[in-house]
Amino acid sequence: MKLIRIREAKPLGDYCVELTLTDGRVVERDLGPMLVGPVFDEIRNDVAQFREMRVEGGALVWPTGADLCPDVLIWGGLPPADAASDAA
């Protein structure tokens, strides 16, 4: 079973991003509600820092050390058990 991960991320307006997944799908996500807690203070309060996101190991990361789990970004939690078979 091959997990679907993030291949590319492109910041859009506000705190929205366009994610290209390893299965070829492109999805948009609003990260605003996920940027909670002190680890996200810098990127939540500085759009330039938010835009410095990159993909590392299939996850979304920032130079500040903050990151977001790909499962949360793609599925809103753990991937469904049949996600790999759906992508085939």
N, C-alpha and C positions, 0 to 999 in steps of 0.2 A: 504494500500500500504506500503510494507516494503522497506525502503531504503537500497540499497547495500552500505556497508561500508568496510573499511579495517579491516581485522582480524589479520593479521601478516605482518611484513615487514622485509626483509632481505637485507642488503646492498650488492651490487655486486661491480664490479670494477668501477673506476671513480666515478661518481655521479649517477649511475644507482641503482635501487632497484627492488627487486622482491616482489610483493604485493600479498598476499592471501586474497581474498575477502570473504565476508560473504555468498555469493552464491556458494562458492567453486572454482571459477575461479582463476587462477594464471596468473598475468600479469607483464610485466617488463616495467618500466618507467625510462627515463633519466630525473633526476631532475635538472641537470645543468642549463638549461634555466630558471628554476623557482626560483633559489636561488639568487634573485636580491634584493638589498637594504641593509641598515645597519643591519637589524635584522638577516640577513644570513651571515654577514661577518665572524664570527667565524667558522661556519661550512663549509663555502665555502673555507676558507683558511687553514683548519686543518682537514684532512681526518679522524683522530681519533675521532674528535668531530662529524663529519658527521655520523660516524658509531654508535654513541650513540643514534640513533633514536629509538623510541618506538611508539607503537600504543596506543592511549588514546581516548576513545569515538569515535572510528572509524576513527580518523584523525592521521596523522603522526606528531609527536612532538619531540623536542630535549630539553635537560636540559637547554639550553641557553634561552629558552622561545620562540624560533621560532617554527612555525607550518605550515603545508600545509593542505588546505581544501581537504577532501576526494573527493568531486565532481570534483575538478580540476584534481586530480590525476587519478581518475577512468575514467571520461568522458571528461576531457578537458574543463569543464564548468558545467552548470547545467545538471542533469541527464535527459535523454529523457523521455517524458511522459509515454512511454510504457516500461520502463526499468524493472519495477516490473513484468509485465506480460511476458516479454521475459525470465526472470530468472525462472519462474514457470515451 
